[in-house]
Amino acid sequence: MGNNKDWTDKEIEDFKNRGIDFSDIPELTPAYLATLERVVPREHFKVVPIKKAISIKLDSDVLEYYRSKGKGYQTKINKVLRQDMLRETAPAYGKVNNEPQEEEDS
């Protein structure tokens, strides 16, 4: 059976009479559907990033910490920023991020 528009009346009747017990499945009422939230898995955000040169002010101790890690410190800083971005934009599947955001003075 392909597209349901192509089903014959007999095929539809056979499908309905298969004896499948749907009693343990909740009904998809408008009220239930309103409680659902769309969650986009993190895999959706795997992109090929385009690097852009910018100037950014960091606390000196933060910069020194990452520089002390050796070559690739800018990549490590970028990775931390990306993880924070993804945590906010694509929370773990099924988990809702309801934590209040702390505001910082720049």
N, C-alpha and C positions, 0 to 999 in steps of 0.2 A: 504494500500500500504506500503510495507516494504522497503527493499533495492531496490534502483532504478534499479539495474541490473536484478531484478526479474519482472520489469514492462513489460507488454505487449505493443505492438504498440498502441493498442486502449486506454489503460490507460494513456500513454504518451500524446496522442492526446487529450483525455478528459481533462487532466491537463492543456494543453496549451490553450484550448478553454473555460476555466472557466470564462473568462471575468474580470480578475483582472487588475485594472489600475495601472501600474507601472510607469506612466509618472512623478510622483513627487519624484521618487527615483533616486539619481544621478548614472550615469554609473560608474562602477568600472574599470576605465582605469588604465593602469600601472602608469601614471603620478599621479593620485589621490592616488593610493595605496602607492606610494613612499612618500607621505606627512604624512602617518599615523605612529604613534609611539606605540609600545607595552607598555601597562600599566598593571602591576601586582597589583591586589588589596592587601591591607594590610593583609587581612585574610589569604592570601597565606603564610605569614611569621609566622603564629602562630606555634611555635615549642616548644617542651619540651627542655628547655635549659639544658646543662650539665655545671655545675659550675666548674670553674678552679681557683685555688688559684694563685694569682700573687702578685707582689710588684709594686705599682704605686706611683709616686710622685704627690701630689696635693698641690695646694696653701693652706697655713694653714687656711686662712679665709674660704675657701670653705669647708675644712674638718670640721672645728669647726661648721659651719652652719649646716651641715648634722648631725653631732654628737649631736648638741643641740636639734634635732628633736626626739632624744631618740632611743630606740631599733629599729633595722631594718635600720639604716642609710646606710649600705652598699647596701642593697636591693634598697633603694631609689636612690642611686648613679647609680646603675646598670640600673634602670628603665629610668633615664634621658639619659644615654648613649645609651640604646636600642632605645628610641624614636628618638634620633638624627640619629642613624644608619638607622632606617626605613624611616625617612624623606628624607634621601639621596638616599636610595636604592629602596624605593617603595613609590614615591610621591602619593598624593591623586589621586584617579581615575580621569582621564581627565585633571589633572593639571600637567604642566611641570615645573620643578624647573630650571629656567634659571638664578637664582641669582648667581652672582660671589662669589666664595669661598674666604674668607679672610684667609690669611696665618698668623700664629702666630709664634712668636719665643718661643722655649721651653727652 
